[in-house]
Structure formats: structure tokens, C-alpha cells
Amino acid sequence: MITTDIPQFLAALPGAGVLIGLDLGSKTIGTAFCDAGWTFATPSDLIKRSKFSKDKAALAAAIATRQTKGIVIGLPLNLDGSESPRSQSTRAFAKNIEEIGLPILLWDERWSTQAVERAMIAADVSRAQRAERIDSAAAAFILQGAIDALVR
């Protein structure tokens, strides 16, 4: 099940538990996990993109290591809230990983990368380190926004 609707996502979850957040880039997939109580999201591994089958296998392995109950994917919308070509690509990715068998929430990610990059610059993180960590940090930002909405 793929949705943008929080109540529908909650209804599809088999109870509380670990969620994975994804920030899809053209070269990498940033990942983050939250705790089972949906309190905080933490950046995790970066998946280097290659063939889709390898990306999906790496994602499935990450999900299996944490007994994950659901997936939150950042949905890149235009500033006016309309869909973009990247939105369609994200929806296609979600459709292709649907067979993993977990509910998928598409979450508005319009400001995630910019917010994370500003925070990293403020923390005096070098440009090279930012490039290395930005996608997983953005995934954590996306996931944190979603879990904050889920517990309201």
C-alpha cells in the first residue's frame, strides 16, 4: 500500500515499530531509521544507486536488520505543491518496492535537503563531509517530520 494519507498509513501498520526513511537521489539513497516508539529519527547507511535490483536488495537487507514495520519516502514536490518529474520517479520507485510488503508513506520533502545543509553549514561541517552525509541526514529529516505527524 502506497499513500500520502497519514491515517491510512497508520491503519496499514501492524502496530508501532521501527520505520525507515528514504531520500531518493539520482546517485544515492539516503536512509534513516526511527526508534520503535517514534520519538527520534537517526541517519543510517547510504545506498549507492546502481541497477534497481541491487538497490532493492540493499534496501531489503537494511529493512530486515531492524525489523522495520513501514517505509517513509520523501516526495519531491514543486514549491506550489504540484508534482514534478522527480515526484513521478519517486512514485515509480515506491511502486517497484511495494512487493517488499511494507506500507509506504510518501512524505513532502520540499525543504529537507536545504534545511539539513544549512544546519551542517552552521555546525561547520566541511563541504566534503556534507556531500558524504547529506542524503542520509535528509532522510532523517523527512522521517522525523513524518513521525512527528504520526504521533499527533
Buried (B, 14 or more C-beta within 10 A) or exposed (E): BBBEEBEEBBEBBEEBBBBBBBBBBEEBBBBBBBBBEBEBBBBBBBBEBEEEEEBBEBBBEBBEEBEBBBBBBBBBBEEEEEEEEBBEEBBEBBEEBBEBEBBBBBBBBBEBBEBBBEEBEEEEBEEEEBEBBBBBBBBBBBBBBBBEBBEE
